[in-house]
Structures are given as C-alpha cells and as structure tokens.
C-alpha cells in the first residue's frame, strides 16, 4: 500500500471545515481565506479537487468516523433510554382521543414508536369496493426494557446484589395447615 503524503495545515483545515460544514466550496473558502471575484466558483473547483486527493479523502473519512462516534455516544444512548421512561402515551392522541397524524407529533414522541400499522377495511369487492374505515396500531418501545438497560448501566443490579449478599435475611412464611387463616 502506497504511503500518503502528509497534509499541510491548510489542507488539514479544509478537511476539518468540510466535515463540519458539509460543503467543499465553503470549506475551501474558509481554509484558504479566499477573497476577490468568483470566490464561490474557484472554491468549488478547488474544493472538489482537494476532496478527491487521496490523503485528504482518507483524512475526511477518518474525521467523519470520529464525528459519528461522538454523536452516537453512551450519553446519547442513555438520553434515549431516559426519554423512553419519560414518554407519555397520551402524547400520541389529540383532545378528542383520536390518534394524531405522524407529522403532527414532535420528533421525540415519534422516536418512541417501534411499529406503526394501518389496516384498511373495505365493503364490497371489485369495482364497487369502498373504504369503510381503518384500524391504526401503534407499538411503542417497552419502558420495562429501558428500565432494565438503565439499571444495568448504572449498576443498580450490582448494588442490589451486594446488599442481599452482605445482609442475608431469613424470611419465614406461615402457610398454615390448610384450614383457617394463612
């Protein structure tokens, strides 16, 4: 495998700006401090070329992977689990008790939906077929699963297990003789 030539400071700055801005033209303008006429046209041309340069393309891919890993962090996942616990099923319905349209639901509420199904009911068949109604089924993520995952992450089960091991308690239950009180 051929060793890539190291990037100079402006090329490195271009790679960082491109990952942050998502535009080769804007990244090139920022990294090279372009001024004058036809800036956007020149920046677009040279930004496109630089992004294809093997060392720059490899660096951009590396920076994008780092950015992805930062965005999908444990903190982000824990926030999602906590949001599942705070989710209120009533947020799916309007004041009349009807299911809201998906586009009218806030994003955080939509993210709690695991499955959405619409079954249409028709009367008659063939050319006389008409829609009589429909059934909407919404399945949300399990709060119990979210609780269990958070408990495992936060060490809730370990703490509980340590307590039960250090203080063994004998519990006697009187089951009675089958007659009278238990």
C-alpha positions as CSV (number, residue, x, y, z in Angstrom):
1,X,0.0,0.0,0.0
2,X,1.4,3.4,-1.0
3,X,2.1,5.8,1.8
4,X,0.2,9.0,1.6
5,X,1.9,12.4,1.6
6,X,1.1,14.3,4.8
7,X,-1.4,17.2,4.5
8,X,-0.2,20.7,5.0
9,X,-2.0,23.0,7.5
10,X,-4.4,24.4,5.0
11,X,-5.3,21.0,3.6
12,X,-5.9,19.8,7.2
13,X,-8.1,22.8,7.9
14,X,-10.0,22.1,4.7
15,X,-10.7,18.5,5.9
16,X,-12.0,19.7,9.3
17,X,-14.1,22.5,7.7
18,X,-15.6,20.1,5.2
19,X,-16.7,17.6,7.9
20,X,-18.1,20.5,10.0
21,X,-19.8,22.4,7.1
22,X,-20.6,19.7,4.6
23,X,-19.7,21.9,1.7
24,X,-16.4,21.6,-0.3
25,X,-16.7,25.1,-1.6
26,X,-17.3,26.7,1.8
27,X,-14.6,24.6,3.4
28,X,-12.1,25.7,0.8
29,X,-13.0,29.3,1.2
30,X,-12.6,29.0,5.0
31,X,-9.3,27.1,4.9
32,X,-7.7,29.2,2.2
33,X,-9.2,32.6,3.2
34,X,-10.2,33.4,-0.4
35,X,-11.1,36.9,-1.4
36,X,-11.9,38.6,-4.7
37,X,-14.1,37.8,-7.7
38,X,-15.5,34.4,-8.5
39,X,-14.7,33.1,-5.0
40,X,-17.5,30.5,-4.9
41,X,-16.7,29.2,-8.4
42,X,-12.9,28.9,-7.6
43,X,-13.6,27.5,-4.2
44,X,-16.0,24.9,-5.6
45,X,-13.5,23.8,-8.3
46,X,-10.5,23.5,-5.9
47,X,-12.5,22.2,-3.0
48,X,-13.8,19.4,-5.3
49,X,-10.2,18.6,-6.4
50,X,-8.8,18.7,-2.9
51,X,-11.5,16.4,-1.5
52,X,-10.5,13.8,-4.2
53,X,-6.8,14.0,-3.2
54,X,-6.1,10.6,-1.6
55,X,-4.5,11.9,1.6
56,X,-7.4,14.4,2.0
57,X,-10.1,11.9,1.2
58,X,-8.6,9.5,3.8
59,X,-8.4,12.3,6.4
60,X,-12.0,13.3,5.7
61,X,-13.2,9.7,6.2
62,X,-11.3,9.5,9.5
63,X,-12.8,12.8,10.7
64,X,-16.3,11.7,9.7
65,X,-15.9,8.4,11.6
66,X,-14.7,10.3,14.7
67,X,-17.7,12.7,14.4
68,X,-20.1,9.8,14.1
69,X,-18.7,8.1,17.2
70,X,-19.0,11.3,19.1
71,X,-22.6,11.8,18.0
72,X,-23.6,8.2,18.9
73,X,-22.1,8.2,22.3
74,X,-23.1,6.4,25.5
75,X,-24.5,9.7,26.8
76,X,-26.8,9.9,23.7
77,X,-28.0,6.4,24.1
78,X,-28.6,6.9,27.8
79,X,-30.6,10.1,27.0
80,X,-32.7,8.0,24.6
81,X,-33.4,5.4,27.2
82,X,-34.3,8.1,29.7
83,X,-36.7,9.6,27.1
84,X,-38.4,6.3,26.8
85,X,-39.1,6.4,30.6
86,X,-40.5,9.9,30.4
87,X,-42.6,9.1,27.3
88,X,-46.4,9.6,27.9
89,X,-48.7,7.6,25.6
90,X,-51.2,10.5,25.8
91,X,-48.8,12.5,23.6
92,X,-49.9,10.3,20.7
93,X,-53.6,11.4,20.9
94,X,-55.5,14.7,20.4
95,X,-58.0,16.2,22.9
96,X,-60.8,14.0,21.3
97,X,-58.9,10.8,21.9
98,X,-58.0,10.3,18.3
99,X,-54.6,9.3,17.2
100,X,-52.7,12.3,15.9
101,X,-51.1,12.3,12.4
102,X,-47.5,11.3,12.5
103,X,-46.3,14.6,11.0
104,X,-48.1,16.4,13.9
105,X,-46.1,14.5,16.6
106,X,-43.0,16.0,18.0
107,X,-39.8,14.2,17.0
108,X,-39.1,12.9,20.5
109,X,-42.6,11.3,20.5
110,X,-42.2,9.8,17.1
111,X,-38.9,8.2,18.2
112,X,-40.8,6.2,20.8
113,X,-42.8,4.4,18.1
114,X,-41.4,1.0,17.4
115,X,-44.0,-0.1,14.8
116,X,-47.0,1.7,13.1
117,X,-49.5,-0.3,11.1
118,X,-52.7,0.8,9.3
119,X,-55.3,-1.8,8.2
120,X,-57.9,-0.6,5.8
121,X,-61.4,-2.2,5.9
122,X,-63.4,-2.3,2.7
123,X,-67.0,-3.0,1.9
124,X,-68.0,-4.9,-1.2
125,X,-65.4,-6.2,-3.8
126,X,-64.3,-5.4,-7.3
127,X,-65.3,-2.1,-8.8
128,X,-67.9,-1.5,-6.0
129,X,-65.2,-1.7,-3.3
130,X,-65.3,1.3,-1.0
131,X,-63.3,2.2,2.1
132,X,-65.4,1.6,5.2
133,X,-62.7,2.5,7.7
134,X,-59.3,1.6,9.0
135,X,-57.5,0.5,12.1
136,X,-54.3,2.0,13.3
137,X,-52.0,0.1,15.5
138,X,-49.1,1.7,17.3
139,X,-46.5,-0.2,19.2
140,X,-44.1,1.8,21.4
141,X,-40.8,0.7,22.9
142,X,-41.0,-1.1,26.2
143,X,-40.4,1.0,29.3
144,X,-39.5,-2.1,31.2
145,X,-36.7,-2.9,28.7
146,X,-35.5,0.7,29.1
147,X,-35.5,0.5,32.9
148,X,-33.6,-2.8,32.8
149,X,-31.0,-1.4,30.5
150,X,-30.5,1.7,32.6
151,X,-30.3,-0.3,35.8
152,X,-27.6,-2.5,34.3
153,X,-25.6,0.6,33.1
154,X,-26.0,2.5,36.3
155,X,-25.1,-0.6,38.4
156,X,-28.5,-0.8,40.1
157,X,-28.5,-4.6,40.0
158,X,-24.9,-4.9,41.3
159,X,-25.8,-2.6,44.2
160,X,-28.9,-4.7,45.0
161,X,-27.0,-8.0,44.7
162,X,-24.2,-6.7,47.1
163,X,-26.9,-5.7,49.6
164,X,-28.6,-9.1,49.6
165,X,-25.3,-10.9,49.9
166,X,-23.9,-8.9,52.8
167,X,-27.1,-9.0,54.8
168,X,-28.7,-12.4,54.4
169,X,-32.2,-12.4,55.8
170,X,-34.2,-15.4,56.6
171,X,-37.8,-15.0,55.8
172,X,-40.3,-17.5,57.2
173,X,-43.7,-17.7,55.7
174,X,-46.5,-19.5,57.6
175,X,-48.5,-21.3,55.0
176,X,-50.9,-22.7,57.6
177,X,-52.3,-26.2,57.8
178,X,-54.8,-25.8,55.1
179,X,-57.6,-24.8,57.4
180,X,-58.4,-21.3,58.7
181,X,-56.2,-18.4,58.3
182,X,-53.0,-18.4,56.4
